[in-house]
């Protein structure tokens, strides 16, 4: 191989890629190899659901189903994602549909990421990457779950590919990535907030990485349009459902919950009540110590204010949040940084999956008898998914997550030294996305393992790609973008 001419190496590395930039649908996607390797790659992504006997559920799953069952909007529960569950389950009949589609999308985006970084992206290679990620990270527990969490990392990759690799994608692929990005951005406000922050990140990386090198074609319009369309469609969908042109309410309540956990809310109420004239003052001595208890407990003072949808709750708690920021800026800043750091390091798999999902159980019990029977007979509902299971999995997942974070830094260094701006940019982009997610979920809500573990596999993917490229580079098969 060392004696092969350069043009032959280019033919092996580039021309054999399984797509035609001039075709609408790549013909290679319909080959037998793709069919069998797609099955080989998707089965590991679905393994938790296959073992469970039903799609994995979370406490919030019932809330998404309820949006369609009751035709209402509710804080933190996207109507669009509930509609997706209804549509892909064929009207609450086949709950394998949603997780099959999400697993396929994940497989496909990993394939595009490999291909657009000049790595082998054959059916077998893509399947092996998916299998490796399923073994080493918690990705399969999110592809197998009836929750929008797996859409967050898919949005991150979709925006990157639309910006840096548009010239390598055909119309079918760009349309699919754009649609996936819009769907993910609309599925949860935290994902939309992250997407908004990633647009200037892409522009900054473009300016820094390529300022002294040959310019490369980038397209800011597709990712920017995806974010803009999502921002317009969310209140439009809510208007159609509820008659209110609004984003999901509850932001002030989430922030107040975070301030409760940090002790800031208790401090403000102690300093200003009863003179503040707020109903929450009556309950100042009943505030629980954690955000979870304040937000979700049936005995929480939040219930006295009309729960999440009450105007009093949003108005009063929003007032306390704003005034607390004004009066205790140092405390707010310090606790926000602490929450961000804490969230950044919380990467355990299985957060909340071993709990008794009482609300979701209640919703499924109201569906058809066959679905209710399938749901209740699953291992998760029969208490066969204990924390001990996740303790064993995390013996692998946690060290791999931390090593992957360290690996991102090493990939940046390697990329700068080797002038591999494609890998330098991707590693920095994923690192910034992880930090941004930690701030949005930790500092603006409260830290939970689920928020960070759902996308930590991106770090493992990038590090694995860089290691693969380095190995191929030593054999003269890996080319710079």
C-alpha positions as CSV (number, residue, x, y, z in Angstrom):
1,X,0.0,0.0,0.0
2,X,2.9,2.4,0.6
3,X,3.7,2.3,-3.0
4,X,0.2,3.1,-4.3
5,X,0.1,6.5,-6.1
6,X,-1.7,9.3,-4.4
7,X,-4.6,9.4,-6.8
8,X,-5.3,5.7,-6.1
9,X,-5.4,6.5,-2.4
10,X,-7.9,9.3,-3.0
11,X,-10.0,6.9,-5.0
12,X,-10.0,4.4,-2.1
13,X,-10.7,7.1,0.5
14,X,-13.2,9.3,-1.3
15,X,-14.6,7.9,-4.5
16,X,-16.0,4.8,-2.8
17,X,-18.2,6.8,-0.5
18,X,-21.7,5.4,-0.7
19,X,-23.5,8.5,-2.1
20,X,-23.8,10.5,-5.2
21,X,-23.9,14.3,-4.6
22,X,-26.0,14.6,-7.8
23,X,-28.7,12.2,-6.8
24,X,-31.7,12.9,-4.6
25,X,-31.7,9.5,-2.8
26,X,-28.3,7.6,-2.6
27,X,-28.7,4.3,-4.3
28,X,-26.3,2.6,-1.9
29,X,-28.8,3.2,0.9
30,X,-31.0,0.5,-0.6
31,X,-28.4,-2.1,-1.0
32,X,-28.5,-5.5,0.9
33,X,-25.4,-4.5,2.8
34,X,-27.1,-1.4,4.2
35,X,-30.2,-3.4,5.1
36,X,-28.4,-6.1,7.1
37,X,-25.9,-3.7,8.7
38,X,-28.7,-1.3,9.5
39,X,-30.3,-4.1,11.5
40,X,-26.9,-5.0,13.0
41,X,-26.4,-1.3,14.1
42,X,-29.9,-0.6,15.3
43,X,-30.3,-3.7,17.5
44,X,-27.7,-2.5,20.0
45,X,-29.4,0.9,20.0
46,X,-32.7,-0.9,20.9
47,X,-31.3,-3.5,23.2
48,X,-32.6,-2.0,26.5
49,X,-36.2,-2.0,25.0
50,X,-35.7,-5.5,23.6
51,X,-34.6,-6.8,27.0
52,X,-37.4,-4.8,28.7
53,X,-40.1,-6.1,26.4
54,X,-41.4,-2.6,25.8
55,X,-40.1,0.8,25.1
56,X,-38.4,2.4,28.2
57,X,-40.5,5.1,29.9
58,X,-39.7,7.9,32.2
59,X,-42.0,9.7,34.7
60,X,-42.4,12.6,32.1
61,X,-43.5,10.2,29.3
62,X,-47.1,10.3,30.5
63,X,-47.0,14.0,30.3
64,X,-46.2,13.9,26.6
65,X,-48.9,11.4,25.9
66,X,-51.4,13.5,27.8
67,X,-50.7,16.5,25.6
68,X,-52.4,14.7,22.7
69,X,-55.0,12.8,24.9
70,X,-56.2,16.1,26.5
71,X,-55.2,18.5,23.6
72,X,-53.5,20.9,26.0
73,X,-50.1,22.5,26.5
74,X,-48.1,22.1,29.7
75,X,-44.8,23.5,30.9
76,X,-41.9,21.3,29.8
77,X,-44.0,18.9,27.7
78,X,-43.9,19.6,24.0
79,X,-47.2,19.0,22.2
80,X,-45.2,18.2,19.0
81,X,-43.3,15.4,20.7
82,X,-46.6,14.0,22.1
83,X,-48.0,14.1,18.6
84,X,-44.9,12.3,17.3
85,X,-45.5,9.5,19.8
86,X,-49.1,9.3,18.7
87,X,-48.4,9.3,15.0
88,X,-45.4,6.9,15.1
89,X,-47.2,4.5,17.4
90,X,-50.2,4.5,15.0
91,X,-52.6,6.0,17.5
92,X,-51.1,4.4,20.7
93,X,-51.0,0.9,19.2
94,X,-47.4,0.2,18.4
95,X,-44.9,1.9,20.8
96,X,-41.9,0.3,19.1
97,X,-42.5,2.8,16.2
98,X,-41.1,5.9,18.0
99,X,-37.9,4.2,19.2
100,X,-37.3,2.5,15.9
101,X,-37.5,5.8,14.1
102,X,-35.2,7.5,16.6
103,X,-32.7,4.7,16.5
104,X,-32.7,4.8,12.7
105,X,-32.1,8.6,12.7
106,X,-29.3,8.2,15.2
107,X,-27.7,5.5,13.0
108,X,-28.1,7.7,9.9
109,X,-26.6,10.9,11.5
110,X,-23.6,8.9,12.8
111,X,-23.1,7.6,9.3
112,X,-23.2,11.1,7.8
113,X,-20.8,12.4,10.5
114,X,-18.3,9.7,9.6
115,X,-18.6,10.3,5.9
116,X,-18.3,14.1,6.1
117,X,-15.1,13.7,8.1
118,X,-13.5,11.5,5.4
119,X,-13.8,8.4,7.4
120,X,-15.1,5.0,6.2
121,X,-18.9,5.1,6.5
122,X,-19.7,1.8,5.0
123,X,-22.7,-0.2,6.4
124,X,-20.4,-2.3,8.5
125,X,-18.3,0.6,9.8
126,X,-21.4,2.6,10.8
127,X,-22.9,-0.4,12.5
128,X,-19.6,-1.0,14.5
129,X,-19.6,2.5,15.7
130,X,-23.2,2.2,16.9
131,X,-22.4,-1.0,18.6
132,X,-19.3,0.4,20.3
133,X,-21.3,3.4,21.5
134,X,-24.0,1.2,22.8
135,X,-21.6,-0.9,24.8
136,X,-19.5,2.0,26.2
137,X,-22.1,4.7,26.8
138,X,-25.7,5.1,27.7
139,X,-26.9,6.0,24.2
140,X,-29.1,3.0,23.8
141,X,-31.0,3.9,27.0
142,X,-32.1,7.1,25.2
143,X,-32.8,5.7,21.8
144,X,-34.9,3.1,23.5
145,X,-36.9,5.6,25.6
146,X,-40.2,7.3,24.9
147,X,-38.6,10.7,25.7
148,X,-37.1,13.5,23.5
149,X,-33.7,13.3,25.2
150,X,-31.8,11.6,22.3
151,X,-32.9,14.4,20.0
152,X,-30.6,16.8,21.7
153,X,-27.3,15.2,20.5
154,X,-28.9,14.7,17.1
155,X,-29.7,18.4,16.9
156,X,-26.1,19.2,17.8
157,X,-24.7,17.0,15.0
158,X,-27.4,18.1,12.5
159,X,-26.5,21.8,12.9
160,X,-22.8,21.0,12.6
161,X,-23.3,19.0,9.4
162,X,-25.6,21.6,7.8
163,X,-23.0,24.3,8.5
164,X,-19.7,22.7,7.7
165,X,-20.7,19.9,5.3
166,X,-23.5,21.2,3.1
167,X,-21.4,20.8,0.0
168,X,-21.0,17.0,0.8
169,X,-24.6,16.4,1.3
170,X,-27.3,15.8,-1.3
171,X,-30.8,17.3,-1.2
172,X,-32.3,14.3,0.5
173,X,-29.7,14.4,3.3
174,X,-29.9,18.1,3.9
175,X,-33.7,18.0,4.0
176,X,-33.5,15.1,6.5
177,X,-31.0,16.9,8.7
178,X,-33.0,20.1,8.6
179,X,-36.2,18.3,9.5
180,X,-34.5,16.4,12.3
181,X,-33.1,19.7,13.7
182,X,-36.4,21.5,13.6
183,X,-38.2,18.5,15.3
184,X,-35.5,18.3,18.0
185,X,-35.5,22.0,18.7
186,X,-39.3,22.0,19.0
187,X,-39.3,19.0,21.3
188,X,-38.0,20.8,24.4
189,X,-37.2,24.4,25.3
190,X,-33.8,23.5,26.7
191,X,-32.9,22.1,23.3
192,X,-34.1,25.2,21.6
193,X,-32.0,27.4,24.0
194,X,-28.9,25.2,23.2
195,X,-29.6,25.5,19.5
196,X,-29.7,29.3,19.7
197,X,-26.4,29.3,21.5
198,X,-24.8,27.0,18.9
199,X,-25.4,29.4,16.0
200,X,-22.8,32.0,17.2
201,X,-20.6,29.1,18.2
202,X,-20.5,27.8,14.6
203,X,-19.6,31.3,13.3
204,X,-16.9,31.7,15.9
205,X,-15.3,28.4,15.1
206,X,-15.4,29.2,11.4
207,X,-13.7,32.5,12.0
208,X,-11.0,31.2,14.4
209,X,-10.1,27.9,12.7
210,X,-9.9,29.1,9.1
211,X,-8.7,32.7,9.3
212,X,-5.2,31.9,8.2
213,X,-6.0,29.0,5.9
214,X,-7.7,28.3,2.6
215,X,-11.4,29.2,3.0
216,X,-13.9,26.4,3.0
217,X,-17.5,26.6,2.0
218,X,-19.9,26.9,4.9
219,X,-23.6,27.5,5.0
220,X,-25.0,29.5,7.9
221,X,-28.5,29.7,6.4
222,X,-29.6,26.1,7.0
223,X,-28.8,25.9,10.7
224,X,-30.0,29.4,11.3
225,X,-33.2,28.7,9.4
226,X,-33.8,25.6,11.5
227,X,-33.5,27.6,14.7
228,X,-35.7,30.4,13.4
229,X,-38.4,28.1,12.0
230,X,-38.5,26.3,15.4
231,X,-38.9,29.6,17.3
232,X,-41.8,30.5,15.1
233,X,-43.5,27.1,15.0
234,X,-43.5,26.5,18.8
235,X,-45.9,29.3,19.7
236,X,-47.9,28.7,16.5
237,X,-48.5,25.0,17.4
238,X,-49.4,26.1,21.0
239,X,-51.9,28.7,19.5
240,X,-53.5,25.9,17.4
241,X,-53.8,23.7,20.5
242,X,-54.7,26.1,23.3
243,X,-55.6,29.3,21.6
244,X,-52.6,31.0,23.2
245,X,-49.6,32.2,21.1
246,X,-47.0,31.4,23.7
247,X,-43.9,29.3,24.4
248,X,-44.2,26.7,27.1
249,X,-44.7,28.5,30.4
250,X,-43.0,27.6,33.7
251,X,-39.5,29.1,33.2
252,X,-39.8,31.3,36.3
253,X,-41.0,28.3,38.3
254,X,-38.0,26.2,37.2
255,X,-35.6,29.0,38.2
256,X,-37.3,29.4,41.6
257,X,-36.9,25.7,42.2
258,X,-33.2,26.1,41.5
259,X,-33.1,29.0,43.9
260,X,-34.8,26.9,46.5
261,X,-32.1,24.2,46.2
262,X,-29.4,26.9,46.4
263,X,-31.1,28.6,49.5
264,X,-31.4,31.9,47.7
265,X,-35.3,31.8,47.6
266,X,-35.4,31.1,51.4
267,X,-33.0,34.0,52.0
268,X,-35.1,36.5,49.9
269,X,-38.4,35.4,51.6
270,X,-36.8,35.7,55.0
271,X,-35.6,39.2,54.2
272,X,-38.9,40.5,52.7
273,X,-41.9,38.6,54.1
274,X,-44.5,39.3,55.2
275,X,-44.1,42.8,54.0
276,X,-43.7,41.7,50.3
277,X,-47.5,41.0,50.1
278,X,-47.0,37.7,48.3
279,X,-48.9,34.5,48.8
280,X,-45.7,32.6,48.8
281,X,-44.7,34.4,52.0
282,X,-47.3,32.3,53.9
283,X,-45.4,29.2,53.0
284,X,-41.9,30.5,53.4
285,X,-41.3,28.1,56.3
286,X,-42.6,25.1,54.3
287,X,-40.2,25.4,51.4
288,X,-38.5,22.0,50.9
289,X,-34.8,21.7,50.7
290,X,-34.6,20.5,47.1
291,X,-35.9,21.7,43.7
292,X,-37.4,18.3,43.0
293,X,-39.7,18.4,46.1
294,X,-40.8,22.0,45.4
295,X,-41.6,21.3,41.7
296,X,-43.2,17.9,41.9
297,X,-44.4,17.1,45.4
298,X,-48.2,17.1,46.0
299,X,-47.6,18.9,49.3
300,X,-45.3,21.6,47.8
301,X,-46.2,25.3,48.4
302,X,-46.4,25.4,44.6
303,X,-49.8,23.7,44.8
304,X,-51.1,26.6,46.9
305,X,-50.3,29.0,44.1
306,X,-52.3,27.1,41.5
307,X,-49.6,24.6,40.3
308,X,-47.6,25.1,37.1
309,X,-50.4,26.6,35.0
310,X,-51.5,29.1,37.6
311,X,-50.9,32.8,36.8
312,X,-50.2,33.5,40.5
313,X,-47.3,31.0,40.5
314,X,-45.6,32.3,37.4
315,X,-46.1,36.0,38.5
316,X,-45.0,35.7,42.1
317,X,-42.2,33.3,41.7
318,X,-40.9,35.2,38.7
319,X,-40.9,38.3,40.8
320,X,-38.9,36.6,43.5
321,X,-36.4,35.3,40.9
322,X,-35.9,38.8,39.4
323,X,-35.5,40.5,42.8
324,X,-33.2,37.8,44.1
325,X,-30.9,38.3,41.1
326,X,-30.8,42.1,41.8
327,X,-30.2,41.8,45.5
328,X,-27.9,38.8,45.6
329,X,-26.0,38.8,42.3
330,X,-22.8,37.3,43.8
331,X,-24.8,34.4,45.3
332,X,-26.7,33.8,42.1
333,X,-23.5,33.8,40.0
334,X,-21.6,31.6,42.4
335,X,-24.4,29.0,42.7
336,X,-24.9,29.1,38.9
337,X,-21.3,28.3,38.3
338,X,-21.4,25.5,40.9
339,X,-24.6,24.1,39.3
340,X,-23.0,24.2,35.8
341,X,-19.8,22.4,37.0
342,X,-21.9,19.9,38.9
343,X,-24.1,19.3,35.8
344,X,-21.1,18.9,33.6
345,X,-19.8,16.1,35.6
346,X,-23.1,14.2,36.2
347,X,-23.0,11.5,33.5
348,X,-24.5,8.4,35.1
349,X,-26.8,6.2,33.0
350,X,-30.3,5.3,34.3
351,X,-31.4,8.4,36.1
352,X,-34.9,7.9,37.3
353,X,-35.5,4.7,35.3
354,X,-35.7,2.5,38.4
355,X,-38.4,4.6,40.0
356,X,-42.0,3.7,40.2
357,X,-43.4,5.7,37.2
358,X,-46.8,6.3,38.8
359,X,-48.1,9.1,36.5
360,X,-47.0,7.3,33.3
361,X,-48.5,4.1,34.6
362,X,-51.8,5.9,35.1
363,X,-51.7,7.2,31.5
364,X,-50.9,3.9,29.9
365,X,-53.7,2.2,32.0
366,X,-56.1,4.4,30.2
367,X,-55.1,3.3,26.7
368,X,-56.2,0.1,25.0
369,X,-56.2,-3.1,27.1
370,X,-53.6,-4.8,24.9
371,X,-51.2,-1.9,25.2
372,X,-51.8,-1.6,28.9
373,X,-51.1,-5.3,29.3
374,X,-47.9,-5.1,27.3
375,X,-46.8,-2.1,29.3
376,X,-47.4,-3.6,32.7
377,X,-45.7,-6.9,31.8
378,X,-42.4,-5.2,30.9
379,X,-39.4,-5.7,33.2
380,X,-39.4,-2.0,34.1
381,X,-42.9,-2.0,35.4
382,X,-42.3,-5.3,37.3
383,X,-39.4,-3.7,39.2
384,X,-36.8,-5.7,37.3
385,X,-34.8,-2.6,36.4
386,X,-33.2,-1.9,39.8
387,X,-30.5,0.7,40.5
388,X,-28.0,-2.2,40.9
389,X,-28.3,-2.8,37.1
390,X,-27.2,0.8,36.4
391,X,-24.5,0.6,39.0
392,X,-22.9,-2.2,37.0
393,X,-23.4,-0.4,33.7
394,X,-21.9,2.8,35.2
395,X,-18.7,0.9,36.1
396,X,-18.0,1.3,32.3
397,X,-20.1,4.3,31.3
398,X,-18.7,6.8,33.8
399,X,-15.0,6.1,33.2
400,X,-15.6,6.2,29.5
401,X,-17.4,9.5,29.8
402,X,-14.6,11.2,31.7
403,X,-11.9,9.7,29.5
404,X,-13.9,11.0,26.5
405,X,-14.0,14.5,27.9
406,X,-10.2,14.3,28.4
407,X,-10.0,12.9,24.9
408,X,-11.8,15.9,23.4
409,X,-9.0,18.1,24.7
410,X,-6.4,15.8,23.3
411,X,-8.1,15.8,19.9
412,X,-8.1,19.6,19.9
413,X,-4.3,19.5,20.5
414,X,-3.7,16.8,17.9
415,X,-5.9,18.6,15.4
416,X,-4.0,21.9,15.8
417,X,-0.7,20.2,15.5
418,X,-1.6,18.2,12.5
419,X,-3.7,21.1,11.0
420,X,-6.7,18.9,11.1
421,X,-9.2,21.8,11.4
422,X,-12.1,19.5,10.8
423,X,-11.4,17.4,14.0
424,X,-10.3,20.5,15.9
425,X,-13.5,22.2,15.1
426,X,-15.8,19.3,15.8
427,X,-14.1,18.5,19.2
428,X,-14.3,22.2,20.3
429,X,-17.9,22.3,19.1
430,X,-19.0,19.2,21.1
431,X,-17.1,20.5,24.1
432,X,-18.9,23.9,23.9
433,X,-22.2,22.1,23.4
434,X,-21.6,20.0,26.5
435,X,-20.8,23.1,28.5
436,X,-23.8,25.0,27.1
437,X,-26.1,22.1,28.0
438,X,-24.6,22.0,31.5
439,X,-25.3,25.7,32.0
440,X,-28.9,25.6,30.6
441,X,-29.9,22.5,32.5
442,X,-27.8,23.0,35.7
443,X,-27.8,26.8,36.3
444,X,-31.3,27.5,34.8
445,X,-33.0,24.4,36.2
446,X,-31.3,21.9,38.5
447,X,-28.5,19.3,37.8
448,X,-29.6,15.8,37.0
449,X,-27.6,13.0,35.5
450,X,-30.1,12.5,32.7
451,X,-29.4,16.0,31.3
452,X,-25.7,15.4,30.6
453,X,-25.6,11.6,30.1
454,X,-28.0,11.9,27.1
455,X,-25.4,13.6,25.0
456,X,-22.0,12.6,26.6
457,X,-21.8,9.9,23.9
458,X,-21.0,12.7,21.4
459,X,-17.6,13.1,23.1
460,X,-16.9,9.3,22.8
461,X,-17.9,9.4,19.1
462,X,-15.6,12.3,18.3
463,X,-12.7,10.7,20.2
464,X,-13.3,7.4,18.5
465,X,-13.4,9.0,15.1
466,X,-10.1,10.9,15.8
467,X,-8.4,7.7,17.0
468,X,-9.7,5.9,13.9
469,X,-8.5,8.7,11.6
470,X,-5.1,8.7,13.3
471,X,-4.7,5.0,12.7
472,X,-5.7,5.4,9.1
473,X,-3.4,8.4,8.7
474,X,-0.5,6.2,9.7
475,X,-1.6,4.0,6.7
476,X,-2.1,7.0,4.5
477,X,-5.8,6.6,4.1
478,X,-7.2,9.6,6.1
479,X,-7.4,12.9,4.4
480,X,-7.8,16.4,5.6
481,X,-11.1,18.2,5.0
